[in-house]
């Protein structure tokens, strides 16, 4: 004699694919969106970058342009993608 348990649906399958997931962000990191409003790219960066003066300057510029209303649901940084990549590659060398 046996019995069957109902199938369990994993929560990941319940989340629509069009929404960014926080599951893929490791502890100690955060997601930022970089670029202009028509074409933004998502980056996952270490939280420690927030303490760097060059990154804080970039955040000040983002605050001036976007304020604290982030339409993407994460931090939005209004700069060219190539400049952001240069900045984070420099910060990763520190």
PyMOL commands that set and color helices and strands:
alter all, ss='L'
color gray80, all
select helices_A, chain A and resi 11-14+47-51+53-66+81-93
alter helices_A, ss='H'
color red, helices_A
select strands_A, chain A and resi 29-36+39-46+75-77
alter strands_A, ss='S'
color yellow, strands_A
deselect
rebuild
show_as cartoon
